[in-house]
């Protein structure tokens, strides 16, 4: 299991990785049906990773295929620039899926879990079971600012590919400044950006949040724990899976160019998926979210995981 560093290091290497592609229902699209944007993105990724095409410029390559660099950036993020989808995968669509899926790697919960394993426990607080995690609950009225982000996580049985219904999912991440509620200076009495939900009939949970920062030493990410059900989650019962979601480079760059994320620009320039101490072993290949949306309308990050 990888160890999450306190944000103090400055790794430097960069790696392009293949992303999962999903349709508007959150279902993975096979390679035969991904279309032109996938083909162009694959060429771009291979060009960046391997240095191929010699002196052929990116702009020329895209122009030859009728795409702009903006279009390519959107393709790499799933469908960046389109309206974000807030619909969970439908039971009928999910039921069609079959066969084993890749198990998501076990990862560290980090130093700020809030699950009782490192000091404070927010899981037994009234109000923790919720879908909108932007605001604090209880005595705190603090609200996290940032680019809107919908997080859609679909949990499947790795052996069968079937949805895991009724599982408890606890999700948390840092705010726009890189701070974690309950732990960071000035945030000890704040509990925003944390929440628990039960997976629906498609094995999906959906949280309304904000885009997290990139803090020093870590690739932009979201933490989650999967429990057998919500009752076990709020009782800090046995954890089925602890892992993290990686956010893709292209969308990070767009979000971090907006007001309030200035420090993330510098931090992101000094870290890569390959040098990250959590995702570096495999480039986060099973943990990179598929993205849709825009800065103005908000983004949706979708990931299907096997447990």
N, C-alpha and C positions, 0 to 999 in steps of 0.2 A: 504494500500500500504506500502511495507516495505521501510525502510530508509537505504540508502547505507552509511556505515560508512567511514569516512576518514581513510586511512590505519594506524590505531594506536592500535587496539586491538589484542589479541591473544587467540581466542577461541580454544578448545581442543578436543571436542568429535568427534567420527567418526561413519558413517552410510553407509552401503551398500544399494544401491537402484537398482531397476530394470531399465534396459535401453531399449530404443526403438531399434528395429532391422529393418534394411531396406535392400532392394536389391540394385543392382548397379544403378537403376534408382531413388533411393531415396524413393521408396514405402515401406510402413510398411509391414513386413512379419508377418502373423498370426502365433500363437503358433504351429499349426499343421504342419507348413512347415519350421520351423527354423532349424531343424536338430540337429546333435550331439553337435556342438559347443555351441548352445543355452542351451541344456540340461545340459552340463557340467558346463557352466557359472552359470546357475541357482543353481546347487548343491553347487558350490563354494560360491556364494553370500549367500545362506541360511546357509551354514556352518559358514561363517564369522559372519553373523548377529545373529545366534542363538546358535552357539557353539556346533552344533550337530556332529555326527560321532565319538564322544568320542576320542580315541587315534588314529584313522585312519589318517595318514598323507596325506597332499595334494598331494605329489608326488606319493604315492601309489595309491590314488584314480584316478589320471590322467593316471598312467601307466596301470591300469586295463582297462581303456577305450581307450588305444592307443594314449594318448595325452601327450605332455610335458607341463611344466609350461609356456614355451614361447607360445605354441599353445593356452593355456587357456587365457593368457593375450591378445592374438590376438582376441580370441573369444569374450572377454568381451568388446573389443573396436569396434565390428562390424566385421572387418577382418583385424586387425592390422598386419602390416608386408607385406601386399599385396600392389600392385601399387595403388596409389590414383586415384579415378575416378573423371574426370572433366566434365562429361556429366550431363546436367540437365535432370530432368524427362521429358520424351517425352509426347506430348499431348495425344497420343493414350493410353499410359499406365495410365496417370492421369485421362482420361475420364472414365476409368473403375471404378474409386473410387466413392463410393456413401455413403450416410448416414452421420449423424453428426460426428464431431470430437471434441476432448477435446479443450476447449478454453484455450489458454496459459494465465497464470496469469498476471495481471497487476503488473509491478514492477517500482521502481524508475529509473529515468534516471541518477541518481547520480549527483555528483557535477561538472562533466566535460562534459556536453552534447554538447556544441558547437552549439546549435540550437537557441541561443538567449534568452533562459530562464534563463541562469546564465552567463551574460556577453556576451562574443564574440559569433558571429553568422557566422558559416562557410557555412551555407546552401545556402546563396545567392551569394557565390563566384563562379566565372567562373571556371570550372574544377572539381567541386564537383561531378558531375554525371559521374561515372567511375566504372569499375569493378576491376582494379588493384589498391589497396589502399596502397601499400607498400611505395610509394614515396610521397613526398610533391608536391604541384602544386603551380603555381603563382611564387612569387619571391624566394621561398625556394627550395633548391635542396636536402634537407635531405632525406635519405632513411632508413627505419626501417630494422634492421638486425634481423635474427631469423630463426627458423625452419619453412620451408614453410607450409602454411595452406590455403586450399581452404574452404570457408564457403558457404554452400548451404542451403538456407532457402526457404521453400515452404509454401506459405500462402494460407489457405483454409477458406471457410465460415464454421464457427463452426456448424451452423444449418443444412447445406446440405452436407458438405464435399466437395463441388465443389471448383475448383481453383479460386482464385481471380486474375483476369488478369488486368495488367496495374496499379497495386498498386505501390506507391512509397515507397521504403524501404531505410531508412537511418541507416547505421551501423557504429559502432566505438568501439574501445577497446584500452587498454594500450599497450605499447611496451615491449620489452624484459626486460627492467629494471623496469617496473612497472609505467612508466611515461605516462601521457596523453598529446598529442599534444595540443597546444593553452593554456594550463594551467600550467603544471608542470615546475619547475625551469629549465631554459635553453631550454624549448620547446615552449615558448610563440609565437615564430615566425615560428613554424613548424606546418604543418597541415596534416601529414601523418596518416594512419590508420583510415581514415574517408572517407565515400563515399555514394553515392545515386544511386540506380538503379530502373528500373521498372520491375515488375514481368512479365514473359513471358506467353505463352498460357497454361503452366502447373502450373502457379502461383509461379514460382521459380525465385529467383535471386541468382547469384553466385559471390562471391568476392574472389580475390586473395590477400592473406595477409601473416602474420607471426603469429606464436603461441604466444599468450600473456603470460606475466608473472603471477605469483601469488604474489601479494603484501600483506603486513601485514594486517590481519583482514578480507580479502575477499577470497572466493573461486574463482578460475580462471573462468573468464566469458567474454561474449561479449554482448554489448548493441545494441539494435535496436529499431527504431520507424517505425511504418507502417502508411502511409498516403493514402488517396484515390487515389492519382496519383502523379507523379513526380512534376507537376506544383505546387501542394499544398505543397509538401515537400520543394522545394527550395524557396517558399514564406513563409515558417514557418506557414503554414495553420493549420487547425484542425488536431490533431493526432488521428488516429483510435486506435492504440495500442502501448504502451510502455512496453517493457519487456527485458529479458536477456536470453542468452544461457549459460548453464553450461557445462563445459568441464569435461570429465570423469576422475576419479582418476588414472586408470591404464595408460592412455596415458600421463597424466600430469607427472607421475613419470618417464616415458621413456624420454620425452622431457627435463624435468628439470635436467636430468643427463648429458646433453650435455653442451658444453662450452658456457658461456654467461648467463646461467640461474641459476648460483650458489645461488643467494639470494632466488630464488623461492623455492629451496629445503627446506630451513629453514622455510620460510613462510608457505609452504604447510603442513609442519609437525605440525603446530599449528592451523590449521583450518579444518573444516569438513563441509559437506553439511548440517548436522543437526544443527550445531552451527552458520552457516552463517546467517547474518541478512537479506538476501534476499531469499535464497533457503531453509532456515531452517524450515519454516512452513510445508512443505510437502516433504522435501528432494529433491526438484527440479525435481520431477517425470515427469512433462510435459515439462521440459526444458533441459534435458540432451541430448547432441548431440550424434548421432551414428557416429562412427569413422571408417575410413579405411586409409591404407597407412603405412608409416614408416618414421623414421627420415631422411633417405637418400633420399627417393623419395618425401617426403612431405606428410602431412596428409590432409584428407578431413573430415570436420565436417558437418553433415547433420541433419537438424531438420525440421519437419513439424509442423506447428502451426495452431490453429484455432483462428479466430478473429470474 
